Amino acid sequence: MINDQVLDIIVAHLRLDERPKLQDKLLALDADSMDLLEMREGLKETFGIELPDDITQADLTVAQLIKLVSDKLK
């Protein structure tokens, strides 16, 4: 369920036509820094967690982002 929610937030905030693959890098999804910032804020609001500011510049895969969110919820 967390996977689906994170993927939906990524699609919505990065304005993607389809869900990215888990191995896709966030920075390779043609998103600008503002899109990534909005995605980060969407994740924070949805899950009630704090995420590092530099997540928008980190070379994370979609799977790594999902794991980060999941770990914060534990």
C-alpha positions in Angstrom: 0.0 0.0 0.0 2.8 2.4 0.8 4.4 1.6 -2.6 1.2 2.5 -4.4 0.8 5.8 -2.4 4.4 6.8 -3.1 4.1 6.0 -6.7 0.8 8.0 -7.0 2.5 11.0 -5.4 5.5 10.7 -7.8 3.2 10.6 -10.8 1.0 13.5 -9.6 3.8 15.8 -8.6 6.2 15.1 -11.5 3.3 15.1 -13.9 4.1 11.7 -15.4 1.8 9.8 -17.8 2.5 6.5 -16.1 4.1 5.1 -13.0 7.9 4.9 -13.1 9.8 1.7 -12.7 11.3 1.0 -9.3 14.8 1.2 -10.7 14.2 4.6 -12.3 16.2 7.4 -10.9 14.1 10.4 -9.7 16.5 12.9 -11.3 16.1 11.1 -14.7 12.3 11.5 -14.8 12.5 15.0 -16.4 11.5 16.7 -13.2 12.8 20.1 -12.3 13.8 21.0 -8.7 10.4 22.6 -8.0 8.6 19.4 -9.1 10.8 17.4 -6.7 10.3 19.8 -3.9 6.5 19.6 -4.3 6.8 15.8 -4.4 8.7 15.9 -1.2 6.1 18.1 0.5 3.4 15.8 -0.8 5.1 12.8 0.8 5.6 14.7 4.1 1.9 15.7 4.2 0.5 12.3 3.2 2.6 10.3 5.6 3.2 12.8 8.3 7.0 12.3 8.2 10.0 14.5 7.9 12.3 14.0 4.8 15.7 15.5 4.4 15.9 18.7 2.3 18.5 17.3 0.1 16.2 14.5 -1.1 15.4 16.7 -4.1 19.0 16.6 -5.2 19.9 13.0 -4.2 20.4 10.5 -6.9 17.7 8.1 -5.6 15.8 5.4 -7.4 12.1 5.1 -6.9 12.6 2.0 -4.9 15.1 3.8 -2.6 12.5 6.6 -2.0 9.8 4.0 -1.2 12.2 2.4 1.3 13.1 5.8 2.8 9.4 6.5 3.4 8.7 3.0 4.7 11.6 3.3 7.2 10.4 6.7 8.4 7.0 5.1 9.2 8.5 2.4 11.5 
